[in-house]
């Protein structure tokens, strides 16, 4: 949105379409993906926010191209949708949080996305750099916000809950102004719910307005087929013991006539919608009435926990939206909403029954996971080294593939915790084809 006179939580939609799938790590040729059709259909279905990053290969270029069309200009004014991007992570082995690079990166993103402003800009994967570097980048982004108006809201993103909480507290303590948003990934899943149990209390106390949850399958860990292995091989940082526990959880789901990823996606979406509401938002909920701007009052009038989901195909988008709306049908006023959206009045009752089924199976899965519940991997990895030299700060960002976690970098300081390479929204695509969640 053009003005940031209102808190981000009063404007940001609770469902964000991620674009990390628009790159060659997860697709052989991202330019061959129907990215323009995906973006257009998402807008037509009520999606009003898109998350991206310079680190996601050509994602910003492809998203900008999709939005710079007559279809979008004629039907969806720029003020009606959000663009969220990031600065700091140049490629798999280079981070640059210097003021000069922050400004250059924002300029690059504005050009690629073909927009005059960015609604939210995060400092990307903050655990890979020092706290002082993060603080410097946040201050610079706020200068851009205040001086140029090309950035509206400022936040950070990362994996280790302790690190992102420490940094949110640091920013508030040193600047007197809280972060608008902190995006976490892989930490509110069936296997790991520390974003809720440990993160929310501290982030809320640090004044953070919105906390989007991404990667509900833990970077593909919670799948019947195990972690995804792409062109760069097995990049997932989870150890063999945790992987074995997740295989046992998948076997348990099979015994119940379910798939692990189906239960995991619905659990994360549905539970975070409620548990994340204290750091959620009240924007357009995309509840099912196409071609109309909606209000949060239509699904009960309260804030909803924010989720980032990514897709690579139109059918995956359609399935994502069907599941999302089924979950909304189970909320307060869900029956009336289903009717208004042209769905069956009984969808409200179906959603409540499915919610109970998922709850029971989820409890069984966590029993099977046992001591591996809330286990987290190290991020950055112990051997990480930032290859970006200070004098390189004016060079061009690399528009390549998203590198694997073993390529990551930075010197962990006193905030050294656990983490893995960013995979915000990619693993959902494979499963959202046929299963009713």
N, C-alpha and C positions, 0 to 999 in steps of 0.2 A: 504494500500500500504506500501511497505517496507521503502521508504524514505519519510520524511516529509520536504524535501527541498522546495517543492512547497506548495502553500496555499491549504488548504483543499478544498476550493471552486473550484479549478481547477480539482479535482479528484473525489469527492464524487458524486455518482449517485443521481438524483433528486427523485427517488422512492426507498424507503427502506422497506424491508419486516420485520415487527415487529413480535416478538415471545411471547408477553405477553399472547397470547391465548394458549400457550403450558403449561398450568397450571390447577390445579384442582378447581380454583374458577369459571372458565368459561367452563370447561369440566369435567365431572364426573371422567374420567380416562385419563389424558394427555398421558400416555404411550400407550393408545389404538389409539391415533390419528395417521394418516398417515404422521407423521412429516418428515420422510426421503423422502417420495414421494413428499411432498409439497416443500421441499427445492430443490430437484432435478429438479422438474418441474419449479420452479421459476428461477433457473439458466438457464435452457433450454430456457425459455421465455425472457431472457435478464436481469433479476434482478441481481444486482451485489452488494447488501448491505443488511445486516441483523442486526437488533437491538435486544438486549436482556438485561438481568440483573440477578444478583444472587437472586434478590427479586422475580423474576417470577417463583418460584417453581423450577421444573426440566428443565426449558427452556434451560439453557445453556448446560446441559447434552444432551438433545435431539438434539439441534442444532449441537453440536460438533459431536455427533454420526452420524448425517446425512451427515456432511461434511467429515468425516473420512472414506470415501468409495472409492473403485476403480473408480466408475463412476465420482466422483468429481475430484479425483487426475488425471485421464486420460484426462479429458476434460476442467477443470477449475483450472488453477494454483492458488495457494494462493494469488499471487500478483494481480490477476484479480478480487478479490472481497473483500469487506470491512466487518469487524466485529466491531460492536459498542456495548459496554457494560457499566456497571456503578459500582460505589463503594459507600459505605456510608450507604445505607439502608440495614440493616441486615434482618429485618422482619417487620411486621406491627407495632410493638411497640418499635423497637430498631434501633437506628442510631449510627454509629461509624465512625467519620471522622478523627480519630487519625492517625498519620503517620504509626504506626505499623500495624494498621488494613487495611489502604489503600494498603500497600505492600502485606499483606496477602491476601486481596481480589483479587488483580490483579493476584497473583500467583494462587489462586483457579480458577479464570476465565480462565487463560491460560490452566490449566489442564482440566477443563470441556469442553472447546471449542476445545481442542486438537490442539492448534496452538502455534507458537513460539512468536507471537506478536499480539497486539490488535490495530486496526487502530484508534479508538476513545474510550476514557473512560470519562464518565460524572460523576460528583458528583451528586448523585441521590436525588431528592426532597429536594432541598437546603433550602426551607423555614422552614423546621423542625429543623434546627440547627442554631447556631449563625453565624454571618458573619465571625468571627475569625476562627471558625471551618472550614468553607468553604475555606477561604483563605489558611489555613494550608494544607488542602487536595489537593488543586490545586497545591500548591508549591511542595508537595510530589510527585504528579503525574508527574510534570515536572522534578523532580530529577530522577524518574524512566525512563522517556523519554530520558534524557541526559546521564544517567549513564549506563543503561541497554539496552535501545532501544526496550523494550518490550511494550511500549506505544508510539504511534506515534503522536496523537493529543489529546488535553485536553479540556473538556468543563464542563458545568453544565446543570442540567435539573430541571424544577419545574413548578408550576401552576401560582402563582400570578405574573402578569407582573411587578408590581412595585418592587418586591423582586428580580427577576432575572435581571432586569435592574440595580438596586442598586448594586448588587453583581458583575455584569460585569464591572461597573464603578470602584468599589472597587479594583478588581483584576488589572485593568489597572493602577489605581493610585498607588497602593502599590508595584506592581512588574515591572511596565513599559512595560509589555507584555500583549496584549489582549488575551482573550479566543478564541480558534479556533472555538468553537461551543456552542450555547445555544439552547437546545431543549425545546420547549413549547408545552403544550397540552391543548386542550379544550378552547383555546383563539383565534383561528381563525375558527369560525363556522358561521352558519347562524345567531345564536343568539348573539354571542360575537366575535367581530372583533378587540379587543383591542391590539392583537399582532401586527396588522398592524398600527392602528392609534396611539398607544402609545408606543409600543415596538420597532418597527423598527427604528424610529429616534434615540432613546437612545442607542439601541444595536449597531447600525451602528456607532454612534459617539464614542462608547466605543471600537471600533475596532473589534467587533465580526465578524468573517468571514462568518459563515454559521448559519442559524436559521431554523432547521427542525420544521415543524408543525405536531402535532399528535393529535389523538382523534377528528376527524372532526365532530363527532356527540355529542360532549360534554359529553363523558362517557355514551352514550346511551340516553341522555335527548331528543334528536331530533329524536324520533321514534314514529310511529303511536301507538304502544303498550305501550309507556311510557318507563321509565327507566327499565333496566333489573333487575330482582330479581332472584338471584341464590341461591346456597346452604347456603350462609351466610346471606340471607335475603336482605332487601332493604338497600344497603350501600350508595346510592347516596346522596350527601350532599345538593342538590338543595332543596330550600324551596317549600312549597305547592303552593304559589302564582306563582312562576316561572314555576312550573310544569303545573299549570292550563293554563298559557299563552301559553305554548308549545302544550297543548292539543287543544287550540283554533287554533293555527297555523296548527296543523294536520288536523283539520276540514276544514280549508280553503283549504289546499292541496287536500283533498278529493273532495271538490266542484269543483276543477279544473281538476279532473281526475288524480291526481298524489298522490304519497306517500311522506310524509314529509322526511323520511330518504333518499329516492332516490334523491330528490332535494338537501338536505343538503350535501350529499356526493359529488355530482357533483359540487355544488357551491364551496365547500371548496377546492377541488382538482383544479378546473379550475381557480378560482380567486387567490388562493395562488400561483399557477404556475407563475402568472404575478406579483401580488403585492409583493410576497416574493422573486422576482428575484434579488432585490438589495442585499439580504443576502442569495442568492441561490447558485447553483453549476452548474458545466459544465461537470459532469461525464457522463457515458453511460446512455442514456435516456430510454433504453428498449422500443424502439419505434415500434418493431414488426418484426424485422428480426432475427429469432432465429439462435443460433449457430454462431453468428458473433459479434465481439466487435464493438460497434457503437461509433460514435462521435457526439458531441452536434451540430456540424455544420449541421447535417442532419435534425434538427428541428429548424433551423434559426440561429444557432451560438451564441446565447446569454445564459446567466445564467437562470436557471429555479428554481422557489421556490421548496424547498424540503419537501416531505410529507412522513410520516411513516404510513403504512397500515398493518394490521394483519389479518390473515385468519386461519380457523381451518379445512378446507377441500379443496380438489383439485378443486371442482366446484366453490368455493368462490374465489380461486386464479385466475382461468380462467376468472371469471366475473370481478374481479378487473383489470386484465390486459386488458380486452376488453374495459372497461370504460376509463382507462388511455390512451390507444392508440387512442380512439375516441377523447379524449380531445387534444392529440398531433396533430391529423389530422386537427384541427382547427387553428393551429399555422401557422406562416410563413413557406412556403415550405411544408405545410401539404399535399397538393395534390400529390406532387411528392413522398413524404414519403409513403403515402398510397399505391401508385402504386408499389413502390419498395418492400413494405412489403407484397404484394400480396392481398391487399384490393382493394375495388372499388374506382375509381377516384372520384366518387360522394360522398364518405365519408367525404371529406373536406367540401363540401357544407352542408351535413347533420349535421356535427359537428357545423358549424356556426349557422345553424337554431336552433339547440338544445341549443346552448349557449344563444341565444336570448330568447328562451322560459324559460330557467332556470332563466335568469336575471329578467324577468318580474314577474315570480311567487315568486322569492326570495324577490323582492321589496314588494310584497303583504304580504309575511310572516312577514317581518320586520315591516310593518305597523300594523299587528295584534299583534305582540309582544309588540309594543309601548314602554312603560317605562321600559320594561324588556330587551330591547336591551342593550347589553354590561353589564348586571348585572352579578356579580360573587359571588361565595360562599366563606365562610371563609375557609382558609387553612393556617396553621393547625387549627383544631377545638379548641375552647377556653379551653377545658379541657385536652388538650394533655399533656402528660408527657413522656419523653424519659426514657424507662426502662433499657437502656443499661448503665451499670456502667463502669467507666474507667478501672477498673481492669479486666473487661470481654473482653478486646480488643483482646485477643489472642485466644478466643474461636472460634469454627466452626460456619460458617454461617448456617442459617436454610434453608433447602431445602424443604420448605412447601408451602402452598398456599399463594397467594397474599391476604393479609388481607384487610378488608374493611376499609373505611375512618375513622370510629369511633374508630378503633384500633390505629390510628396514634399518633405521638408524637412530641416532642421538645418544647423548651421554645422560643416563638417568641420574638425577641428583638426589637430594634427600627425599624426593617424592617418588623414588623408584618403587614400582609396584608390579602389577601384572598387566599384560596386554598382548595384542596380536595385530597384524595388518588390518587396515580398515576394509570392511566388507559390508557396508551399511545395509544394502538392500538387494543383494544379488541372489541369494540361494532360494528365494521363494518361487522364482520363475519356473523351475522344473516341475514343481508339484502342483501348480495351480492350473491343471489342464482338465481333469476329469472328476476329481473327488469332491463330493459334497461335504464341506467341513462342518 
